[in-house]
Amino acid sequence: MPPKPDPRHCLNCNRPLTGRADKKYCNDQCRNDHNNHLKHHVNNYMRNINNALKRNRHILQELLPDTTDKKTVSKEKMMQQGFQFKYLTHTYTNKKGAVYYFVYDFGYLPLANNLYLLVKKRERESGNGEKE
């Protein structure tokens, strides 16, 4: 009796498959290409957000020199540098109720007249003298 034709095809290139009954791809390259294509949209979305966060952090770092802990800058200056206010990593509310917006270790506090107080997160020391 002649072998039955196998109607299965590669999910990526649509070539006929031979071999194992549960085979989905003709080779590793097709498997990788297919999975990368499925994740492409999610990967681009995450990559764009991560790039915006890195850019925001870099702008805050440039505006706040290492020699100072705090500095006031205008919203216009931040936006001229390309800062995007919608991208941040977390917030911090102090005891007085003021909300600081952070991009990793650099933050800003909205003030009056479109001004922002830029701050750098301080490293705390634990009881044994090590930084946390």
DRENDOTI-995652 format. One record per residue: chain; z, x, y of N, C-alpha, C, O in turn; residue in three letters. Coordinates in Angstrom, 1 decimal. Example, Ala and Ser with C-alpha at 12.3 -4.5 7.8 and 13.67 -1.06 7.14 Angstrom:
<nodes>
   lumtor     n.zz     n.xx     n.yy    ca.zz    ca.xx    ca.yy     c.zz     c.xx     c.yy     o.zz     o.xx     o.yy   paro
        A      7.8     13.2     -5.7      7.8     12.3     -4.5      7.8     13.2     -3.3      8.5     14.2     -3.3    ALA
        A      7.1     12.8     -2.2      7.1     13.7     -1.1      7.9     12.9      0.0      8.0     13.4      1.1    SER
</nodes>
This chain:
<nodes>
   lumtor     n.zz     n.xx     n.yy    ca.zz    ca.xx    ca.yy     c.zz     c.xx     c.yy     o.zz     o.xx     o.yy   paro
        A      0.0      0.8     -1.2      0.0      0.0      0.0      0.0      0.9      1.2      0.8      1.8      1.3    MET
        A     -0.9      0.7      2.2     -1.0      1.5      3.4      0.2      1.3      4.3      0.8      0.2      4.3    PRO
        A      0.6      2.3      5.1      1.8      2.1      6.0      1.5      1.1      7.1      0.4      0.9      7.5    PRO
        A      2.5      0.3      7.4      2.4     -0.7      8.5      2.2      0.0      9.8      2.9      1.0     10.1    LYS
        A      1.4     -0.6     10.7      1.3     -0.1     12.1      2.6     -0.3     12.8      3.3     -1.4     12.6    PRO
        A      3.0      0.6     13.6      4.3      0.5     14.4      4.0      0.0     15.8      3.5      0.7     16.6    ASP
        A      4.4     -1.2     16.1      4.1     -1.8     17.4      5.0     -1.3     18.5      4.8     -1.6     19.7    PRO
        A      6.0     -0.4     18.2      6.9      0.1     19.2      6.2      1.0     20.1      5.3      1.8     19.7    ARG
        A      6.6      1.0     21.4      6.0      1.9     22.4      7.1      2.6     23.2      8.2      2.0     23.4    HIS
        A      6.8      3.8     23.8      7.7      4.5     24.6      8.0      3.6     25.9      7.1      3.1     26.5    CYS
        A      9.2      3.5     26.3      9.6      2.8     27.4      9.1      3.4     28.7      9.0      2.7     29.8    LEU
        A      8.8      4.7     28.7      8.3      5.3     29.9      6.8      5.4     30.0      6.2      4.9     31.0    ASN
        A      6.1      5.9     29.0      4.7      6.2     29.1      3.9      5.2     28.3      2.6      5.2     28.4    CYS
        A      4.5      4.3     27.5      3.9      3.3     26.7      3.0      3.8     25.6      2.2      3.0     25.0    ASN
        A      3.2      5.0     25.2      2.5      5.6     24.0      3.2      5.0     22.7      4.4      4.7     22.8    ARG
        A      2.4      4.9     21.7      3.0      4.4     20.4      4.1      5.4     19.9      3.9      6.6     20.0    PRO
        A      5.1      4.8     19.3      6.2      5.7     18.8      6.1      5.8     17.3      5.7      4.9     16.6    LEU
        A      6.5      7.0     16.8      6.6      7.2     15.4      7.9      7.8     15.1      8.5      8.4     16.0    THR
        A      8.4      7.6     13.9      9.7      8.2     13.5     10.7      7.2     13.4     10.5      6.1     12.8    GLY
        A     11.9      7.5     13.8     13.1      6.6     13.6     12.9      5.2     14.2     12.1      5.0     15.1    ARG
        A     13.5      4.3     13.5     13.3      2.9     13.9     13.9      2.5     15.2     13.5      1.6     15.9    ALA
        A     15.0      3.3     15.6     15.6      3.0     16.9     15.1      3.8     18.1     15.8      3.9     19.1    ASP
        A     14.1      4.6     17.9     13.5      5.4     18.9     13.0      4.6     20.0     12.3      3.6     19.8    LYS
        A     13.3      5.1     21.3     12.8      4.3     22.5     11.8      5.1     23.3     11.0      4.6     24.1    LYS
        A     11.8      6.5     23.2     11.0      7.4     24.0     10.3      8.3     23.1     10.8      8.7     22.0    TYR
        A      9.1      8.8     23.5      8.4      9.7     22.7      8.9     11.1     22.7      8.7     11.9     21.8    CYS
        A      9.6     11.5     23.8     10.2     12.8     23.9     11.3     12.8     25.0     11.5     11.8     25.6    ASN
        A     12.0     14.0     25.1     13.1     14.1     26.1     12.6     13.9     27.5     13.3     13.3     28.3    ASP
        A     11.4     14.4     27.8     10.9     14.3     29.2     10.7     12.8     29.6     11.1     12.4     30.7    GLN
        A     10.1     12.0     28.7     10.0     10.6     28.9     11.3      9.9     29.1     11.5      9.1     30.0    CYS
        A     12.3     10.3     28.3     13.7      9.7     28.4     14.3     10.0     29.7     14.8      9.2     30.4    ARG
        A     14.2     11.3     30.1     14.7     11.7     31.4     14.0     11.0     32.6     14.7     10.5     33.5    ASN
        A     12.7     11.0     32.5     11.9     10.3     33.6     12.3      8.9     33.7     12.5      8.4     34.8    ASP
        A     12.4      8.2     32.6     12.7      6.8     32.6     14.1      6.5     33.2     14.3      5.6     34.1    HIS
        A     15.1      7.3     32.8     16.5      7.1     33.3     16.6      7.5     34.8     17.3      6.9     35.5    ASN
        A     15.9      8.6     35.1     15.9      9.0     36.6     15.3      7.9     37.4     15.7      7.7     38.6    ASN
        A     14.2      7.3     36.9     13.6      6.2     37.7     14.5      5.0     37.9     14.6      4.4     38.9    HIS
        A     15.3      4.7     36.8     16.2      3.6     36.9     17.3      3.8     37.9     17.8      2.9     38.6    LEU
        A     17.8      5.1     38.0     18.9      5.5     38.9     18.4      5.9     40.3     19.3      6.1     41.2    LYS
        A     17.1      5.9     40.5     16.6      6.4     41.8     17.1      5.7     43.0     17.6      6.4     44.0    HIS
        A     17.1      4.4     43.0     17.6      3.6     44.1     19.1      3.9     44.4     19.4      4.1     45.6    HIS
        A     19.9      3.9     43.4     21.3      4.1     43.6     21.6      5.5     44.1     22.4      5.8     45.0    VAL
        A     20.9      6.5     43.5     21.0      7.9     43.9     20.6      8.1     45.3     21.3      8.8     46.1    ASN
        A     19.5      7.5     45.8     19.1      7.7     47.2     20.1      7.1     48.1     20.4      7.6     49.2    ASN
        A     20.6      5.9     47.8     21.6      5.2     48.6     22.9      6.1     48.8     23.4      6.3     49.9    TYR
        A     23.4      6.6     47.7     24.6      7.5     47.7     24.3      8.8     48.4     25.1      9.2     49.2    MET
        A     23.1      9.3     48.2     22.8     10.6     48.9     22.7     10.4     50.4     23.2     11.3     51.1    ARG
        A     22.1      9.3     50.8     22.0      9.0     52.3     23.4      8.9     52.9     23.7      9.4     54.0    ASN
        A     24.3      8.2     52.2     25.7      8.0     52.7     26.4      9.3     52.8     27.1      9.6     53.8    ILE
        A     26.3     10.1     51.7     27.0     11.4     51.7     26.5     12.3     52.8     27.2     13.0     53.4    ASN
        A     25.2     12.3     53.0     24.6     13.1     54.1     25.1     12.7     55.4     25.4     13.5     56.3    ASN
        A     25.2     11.3     55.7     25.7     10.8     56.9     27.2     11.2     57.1     27.6     11.6     58.2    ALA
        A     28.0     11.2     56.1     29.4     11.6     56.1     29.5     13.1     56.5     30.3     13.5     57.3    LEU
        A     28.7     13.9     55.8     28.7     15.4     56.1     28.3     15.6     57.5     28.9     16.5     58.2    LYS
        A     27.3     14.9     58.0     26.8     15.1     59.4     27.9     14.7     60.3     28.2     15.4     61.3    ARG
        A     28.6     13.6     60.1     29.7     13.1     61.0     30.8     14.1     61.0     31.3     14.5     62.1    ASN
        A     31.2     14.7     59.8     32.2     15.7     59.8     31.8     16.9     60.6     32.7     17.5     61.3    ARG
        A     30.6     17.3     60.4     30.1     18.5     61.1     30.2     18.3     62.6     30.6     19.2     63.3    HIS
        A     29.8     17.1     63.1     29.8     16.8     64.5     31.3     16.9     65.0     31.5     17.5     66.1    ILE
        A     32.2     16.3     64.3     33.6     16.3     64.7     34.1     17.7     64.7     34.9     18.1     65.6    LEU
        A     33.8     18.5     63.7     34.2     19.9     63.7     33.7     20.7     64.9     34.4     21.5     65.4    GLN
        A     32.4     20.5     65.2     31.8     21.2     66.4     32.5     20.8     67.7     32.7     21.6     68.6    GLU
        A     32.8     19.5     67.8     33.4     19.0     69.1     34.9     19.4     69.2     35.4     19.4     70.3    LEU
        A     35.6     19.7     68.1     37.0     20.0     68.1     37.1     21.5     67.7     37.2     21.8     66.5    LEU
        A     37.3     22.4     68.6     37.3     23.8     68.3     38.6     24.1     67.5     39.6     23.4     67.5    PRO
        A     38.6     25.2     66.7     39.7     25.6     65.9     41.0     25.9     66.7     42.1     25.8     66.2    ASP
        A     40.8     26.2     68.0     41.9     26.6     68.8     42.8     25.4     69.3     43.9     25.6     69.8    THR
        A     42.2     24.2     69.1     43.0     23.0     69.6     43.2     22.0     68.5     42.4     21.9     67.6    THR
        A     44.3     21.2     68.6     44.6     20.2     67.6     44.0     18.9     68.0     43.7     18.0     67.1    ASP
        A     43.8     18.6     69.3     43.4     17.4     69.8     42.4     17.6     71.0     42.5     18.6     71.7    LYS
        A     41.5     16.7     71.1     40.6     16.8     72.3     40.0     15.4     72.5     39.8     14.6     71.6    LYS
        A     39.8     15.1     73.8     39.2     13.8     74.2     37.8     14.0     74.5     37.4     14.9     75.3    THR
        A     36.9     13.2     73.9     35.5     13.2     74.2     35.0     11.8     74.4     35.6     10.8     74.0    VAL
        A     33.8     11.7     75.0     33.2     10.4     75.3     32.4      9.9     74.1     31.9     10.7     73.3    SER
        A     32.3      8.6     73.9     31.5      8.0     72.9     30.1      8.5     73.0     29.4      8.7     72.0    LYS
        A     29.6      8.6     74.3     28.2      9.0     74.6     27.9     10.4     74.0     26.9     10.6     73.4    GLU
        A     28.9     11.3     74.2     28.7     12.7     73.7     28.6     12.7     72.2     27.8     13.4     71.6    LYS
        A     29.5     11.9     71.6     29.4     11.9     70.1     28.1     11.3     69.6     27.5     11.8     68.6    MET
        A     27.6     10.2     70.3     26.4      9.6     69.8     25.2     10.5     70.1     24.2     10.5     69.4    MET
        A     25.2     11.3     71.2     24.2     12.2     71.5     24.0     13.3     70.4     22.9     13.7     70.1    GLN
        A     25.2     13.6     69.8     25.1     14.6     68.7     24.6     13.9     67.4     24.3     14.6     66.5    GLN
        A     24.5     12.6     67.4     24.1     11.9     66.2     25.2     11.3     65.3     24.9     10.9     64.2    GLY
        A     26.4     11.2     65.9     27.5     10.6     65.2     27.2      9.1     64.9     26.8      8.4     65.8    PHE
        A     27.5      8.7     63.6     27.3      7.3     63.2     28.7      6.7     62.9     29.3      7.1     61.9    GLN
        A     29.2      5.8     63.7     30.6      5.3     63.6     30.8      4.5     62.4     31.9      4.3     62.0    PHE
        A     29.7      4.0     61.8     29.9      3.1     60.6     30.3      3.9     59.3     30.7      3.3     58.3    LYS
        A     30.1      5.2     59.3     30.4      6.0     58.2     31.7      6.8     58.4     31.8      7.7     59.2    TYR
        A     32.7      6.5     57.5     34.0      7.1     57.6     34.6      7.1     56.1     34.1      6.4     55.3    LEU
        A     35.6      8.0     55.9     36.1      8.0     54.6     37.4      7.2     54.4     37.7      6.7     53.4    THR
        A     38.2      7.2     55.5     39.5      6.4     55.4     40.0      6.2     56.8     39.6      6.8     57.8    HIS
        A     41.1      5.4     56.8     41.8      5.2     58.1     43.3      5.5     57.9     43.8      5.6     56.8    THR
        A     43.9      5.8     59.1     45.4      6.0     59.0     46.0      5.3     60.2     45.5      5.4     61.3    TYR
        A     47.0      4.5     59.9     47.7      3.8     61.0     49.1      4.4     61.2     49.9      4.5     60.3    THR
        A     49.3      4.9     62.4     50.6      5.5     62.7     51.7      4.5     62.9     51.5      3.3     62.9    ASN
        A     52.9      5.0     63.2     54.1      4.1     63.3     53.9      3.2     64.5     54.5      2.1     64.5    LYS
        A     53.1      3.6     65.5     53.0      2.7     66.7     51.8      1.7     66.5     51.6      0.8     67.4    LYS
        A     51.2      1.8     65.4     50.1      0.8     65.1     48.7      1.2     65.5     47.8      0.5     65.3    GLY
        A     48.6      2.5     66.0     47.2      3.0     66.3     46.5      3.3     65.1     47.0      4.0     64.2    ALA
        A     45.2      2.9     65.0     44.4      3.2     63.8     43.5      4.4     64.1     42.6      4.3     65.0    VAL
        A     43.7      5.4     63.3     42.8      6.6     63.4     41.7      6.5     62.3     42.0      6.1     61.1    TYR
        A     40.5      6.8     62.6     39.4      6.7     61.7     39.0      8.2     61.2     38.9      9.0     62.1    TYR
        A     39.0      8.4     59.9     38.8      9.8     59.5     37.4      9.9     58.7     37.0      9.0     58.0    PHE
        A     36.9     11.1     58.9     35.7     11.6     58.1     36.3     12.8     57.4     36.2     13.9     58.0    VAL
        A     36.7     12.7     56.2     37.4     13.7     55.4     38.7     14.2     56.2     39.6     13.4     56.3    TYR
        A     38.7     15.4     56.8     39.9     15.9     57.4     39.8     15.9     58.9     40.7     16.3     59.6    ASP
        A     38.7     15.3     59.5     38.6     15.1     61.0     38.7     13.7     61.3     38.1     12.8     60.6    PHE
        A     39.4     13.3     62.3     39.5     11.9     62.7     39.3     11.7     64.2     39.2     12.6     65.0    GLY
        A     39.3     10.4     64.5     39.2     10.0     65.9     40.0      8.7     66.1     40.0      7.8     65.3    TYR
        A     40.5      8.6     67.3     41.2      7.4     67.8     40.5      6.8     69.0     40.4      7.5     70.0    LEU
        A     40.1      5.6     68.9     39.4      5.0     70.1     40.5      4.8     71.2     41.6      4.3     71.0    PRO
        A     40.1      5.2     72.4     40.9      5.1     73.6     40.2      4.1     74.6     39.1      3.6     74.2    LEU
        A     40.7      3.9     75.7     40.1      3.1     76.8     38.8      3.8     77.3     38.7      5.0     77.2    ALA
        A     38.0      3.1     78.0     36.8      3.6     78.7     35.8      4.4     77.8     35.3      5.4     78.3    ASN
        A     35.6      4.0     76.6     34.7      4.6     75.7     35.0      6.1     75.4     34.1      6.9     75.3    ASN
        A     36.3      6.4     75.4     36.8      7.7     75.1     37.4      7.7     73.7     37.9      6.7     73.2    LEU
        A     37.3      8.9     73.0     37.9      9.0     71.7     38.8     10.3     71.7     38.4     11.3     72.2    TYR
        A     39.9     10.2     71.0     40.8     11.3     70.8     40.4     11.9     69.4     40.6     11.2     68.4    LEU
        A     39.9     13.1     69.4     39.6     13.8     68.2     40.8     14.5     67.6     41.5     15.2     68.4    LEU
        A     41.0     14.5     66.3     42.1     15.1     65.7     41.7     15.8     64.4     40.7     15.4     63.8    VAL
        A     42.4     16.8     64.0     42.2     17.4     62.7     43.5     17.1     61.8     44.6     17.3     62.3    LYS
        A     43.3     16.7     60.6     44.4     16.4     59.7     45.2     17.7     59.5     44.7     18.7     59.1    LYS
        A     46.5     17.5     59.7     47.4     18.7     59.4     47.8     18.8     58.0     48.0     17.8     57.3    ARG
        A     47.9     20.0     57.5     48.4     20.2     56.1     49.9     20.2     56.2     50.5     20.9     57.0    GLU
        A     50.5     19.4     55.3     51.9     19.4     55.2     52.4     20.5     54.3     51.8     20.8     53.3    ARG
        A     53.6     20.9     54.6     54.2     21.9     53.7     55.2     21.2     52.8     56.0     20.3     53.3    GLU
        A     55.2     21.5     51.5     56.2     20.9     50.6     57.5     21.6     50.8     57.6     22.6     51.5    SER
        A     58.5     21.1     50.1     59.9     21.7     50.2     59.9     23.2     49.7     60.9     23.9     50.1    GLY
        A     59.0     23.6     48.9     59.0     25.0     48.4     58.1     25.9     49.2     57.9     27.1     48.8    ASN
        A     57.7     25.5     50.4     56.9     26.4     51.3     55.4     26.4     51.0     54.7     27.1     51.7    GLY
        A     55.0     25.7     50.0     53.5     25.6     49.7     52.9     24.5     50.5     53.5     23.4     50.8    GLU
        A     51.6     24.7     50.8     50.9     23.6     51.6     50.4     22.6     50.6     49.9     23.0     49.5    LYS
        A     50.4     21.3     51.0     49.9     20.3     50.1     48.5     19.9     50.5     47.9     19.0     49.9    GLU
</nodes>
